[in-house]
Amino acid sequence: MSHRPNLAQRAGRWSAEHRRIAIGGWIALVIVSLFIGSAVGTQHLASEDLGNGESRQADQMLADAGFDDLAPETVLIQSRDGDLTIADPAFRAGVSDVVVTLRRFPTVTNVESPLSPAHAQLVSRDGGSALVSFDIRGDEDAAEDRVGPILDAVAQVDQRHPRLRIEEFGDASANKALTKAFEDDFRKAEFLSLPITLAILVLAFGALVAAGLPLLLGLSAVAITLGLLAPVSQLSGVDEAISSVILLVGLAVGVDYCLFYIRRERDERRLGRGKEAALDLAAATSGRAVLVSGFTVMVAMAGMYITGNATFQSFATGTIMVVAIAVIGSLTVLPAMLSLLGDRIDKGRVPLVGRLHKPGSETGFWATIVGAVLRHPLPSVLLSGGLLVVLALPALGLHTVNSGVQGLPRDLPVMQTYDRIQAAFPGEPTAATIALSAPDATAPQTAAAIAQLRRQALATGLMQDPVTVTVSPDRTVTKIDVPLTGTGTDDASDSALLALRDEIVPATVGRLPSAEAPVTGLTANSYDFNQLMKSRAPWVFVFVLSLAFVLLMVTFRSIVIPAKAIVLNLLSVGAAYGILVWIFQDGHLESLIGFTSIGGITSWLPLFLFVILFGLSMDYHVFILSRVREGYDRGMPTEEAVSHGIRATAGVVTSAAAVMVGVFAIFATLSSIDFKMMGIGLSVAVLLDATIVRAVLLPATMKLLGDWNWYLPRWLEWLPRVAVETERVEHPEGAVLAIDVEREDGRTSLQLSGELDLQTTPQFRDRLADVEPQDGTLVVDLRRLTFIDSSGIGELVGAHQRARRAHRRIVLVRTDGTAIDRTLHLTAVDKLFETVSDPPELAGRS
């Protein structure tokens, strides 16, 4: 019967036949994309567009009002040994030197000296510290460029007064220092991620050429995405962190997809299949798995659109683009490269790794684990599932916070200056900003309403002086700063914000004709973001889980498989949440990881982790289930199909997970607590998913469910058949398998002649079912066999497992040095079975 090739198989065949076009086209796409990106430029989100709800409305009103762009800065003057105060001439000389130095800069304005009686609040209560405040003209970028010479001048003043500590902190100086620190962090991550990935791939393939190909495809997919994102960003701006997110996701999926594809092609070649046939089979099976996995990942990433947050929406666009491009590359340029290289892909073999490398092996550590799990499925489910539940329990107390200044690295001098200012001037309130839009901001009734607002705000005890008022040049918008109690993101600050929004503003400036008065600021931005996440997160979960369920249901024609996959993925995500809470919220392992707890998990991380983890973990989940379904569709009982599928994919899945864990763990070494949380959360979840979930929970639950794994209600039988790994590869005419059966001296012998492959394995399985119960010893003679592929190997392994459970003896007969003998050795089947080179040798064995 002729089978229509699937999309991945057709793409693979075309690319192999037109490899110059496929490879040249991909290289041209990389070059053109980078040129477009460089020419067009990436449009980043403006700061006023990063917020949510009411605070975003206020930020946009203030940005459009034409206020003078000023960056506030502060210079701290402090006695180094505590023996000087503001009353001492040496201290006052230092203050005067700072003031004179600052006033020399034309970019500096509004210099306020603590020596002036009007600015007594700039002196600490003990008199040992003082502040000189000033503003730098220009927007955020201009101020960051202009602050450098000012910092140098302040440092020179510090050197002229050795008994004093003279340091600067402010928006521009902090941005400059933090930008450099984060750039250094990202360079470190990029520098380490590539060699770590390459090292893991060398261990996976045992050869430099094969290891370099996935890395090359992953990086080229990232480059294409970054280039094409530039024109897209002109329509809708993207967050500045988008390039890091694209690199993170693109490298992970690009390497994974190549691993799946190349390992299947290499294993089939080593099992004796011809170059074209091996590539065709890899395209029909692993290529289709890549296609399904890619769509599943993109569905997960699309969930970020539902948040309504501009940053998350830009992340969704970037990650969907890089996953789509990685899938296209895996289905086109990768088979073209494999066709071009042929067996030369094994060039550059690493001696020790090459000798240890056992492609296609279904023995080893994971095989032992899976075997034990399948023998004891219920205890395995209870123990592993219980462990994940225990790890997830701390997540019940998960509290999100805006990391803000608290989450910035404390080893930076600028942050140490900030901490000294906070210690010398405790309780400095965080201001909420009211953007009052009225026809005339200078009208008497407007001034009266603002005065009334100030009185009511101070009367609550939740807000403090000084309440400052600034009018825009066109007199249509008034900026009113009202200091709130609390740290800015705690319950006290939230209570003050709600009182201001819900009671004071509506009762005062909100009553002005045609007036709008939204409130923004640090507290408002944090509160609005948390409220948005609380309202949208359930819909994101429903969207991602529902579409993933439908996609997996259609792929595997089962409602049990997708339901179980979702539950298992949620368990690993929940465990990752729990570990994050235990470490970062509760403050464990602070000295080891290098952080100080901020009392919660940064507010953007839980939803981001869910989307990323759900998408990436589905990568190898789909791949494993595809191989299991392949075995089941070939007639294997569910238990044998599970064992074969997990053993056959153990090496590639372990390698894929190791790449992810290695890259993600790098982020845990960066200075920002946000990146530490992200790195540990991602790496822990992938590690749990690739070990406990994949090797224990998945096989154990499938063993317990048996054929119910493949249950599909009759009313869903109309669903299209798009099984992932069951496509047949065209078989040469006349390729047959002959099986002769002999019974002698209490043993049954099967003599195989011809080819044992995907097409003839069902015939072999049927004959095994007939003869296995007859005698205590079964001999399978492979000396006349000319070819065996992974399906034949899988059937032999299944026969061995059945014989062991029934306490029967099974022996393989092979001829030393033949292709079949080499295949048995490569797959380590010769270590699993009792083997002989001549049937008479059996006589002397018990």
Secondary structure, 3 states (H helix, E strand, C coil): CCCCCCHHHHHHHHHHHCHHHHHHHHHHHHHHHHHHHHHHCCCECCHHHCCCHHHHHHHHHHHHCCCCCEEEEEEEEEECCCCCCCCCHHHHHHHHHHHHHHHCCCCEEEEECCCCHHHHHHECCCCCEEEEEEEEECCHHHHHHHHHHHHHHHHHHHHHCCCEEEEEEEHHHHHHHHHHHHHHHHHHHHHHHHHHHHHHHHHHHCEHHHHHHHHHHHHHHHHHHHHHHHHHHHHCCECCCHHHHHHHHHHHHHHHHHHHHHHHHHHHHHCCCCHHHHHHHHHHHHHHHHHHHHHHHHHHHHHHHHHCCHHHHHHHHHHHHHHHHHHHHHHCHHHHHHHHHHHHHHCCECHHHHHHCCCCCCCCHHHHHHHHHHHCHHHHHHHHHHHHHHHHHHHHHCCEECCHHHHCCCCCHHHHHHHHHHHHCCCCCEEEEEEEECCCCCCHHHHHHHHHHHHHHHHCCCECCCCEEEECCCCCEEEEEEEECCCCCCHHHHHHHHHHHHHHHHHCHHHCCCCECCEEEHHHHHHHHHHHHHHHHHHHHHHHHHHHHHHHHHHHCCCHHHHHHHHHHHHHHHHHHHHHHHHHHCCCCHHHHCCCCCCCEECCHHHHHHHHHHHHHHHHHHHHHHHHHHHHHCCCCHHHHHHHHHHHHHHHHHHHHHHHHHHHHHHCCCCCHHHHHHHHHHHHHHHHHHHHHHHHHHHHHHHHHHHHHHCCCHHHCCCCCCCCCCCCCCCCCCCCEEEEEEEECCEEEEEEEEEECCCCHHHHHHHHHHHCCCCCEEEEEEEEEEEECHHHHHHHHHHHHHHHHCCCEEEEECCCCCHHHHHHHHCCHHHHCEEECCHHHHHHCC
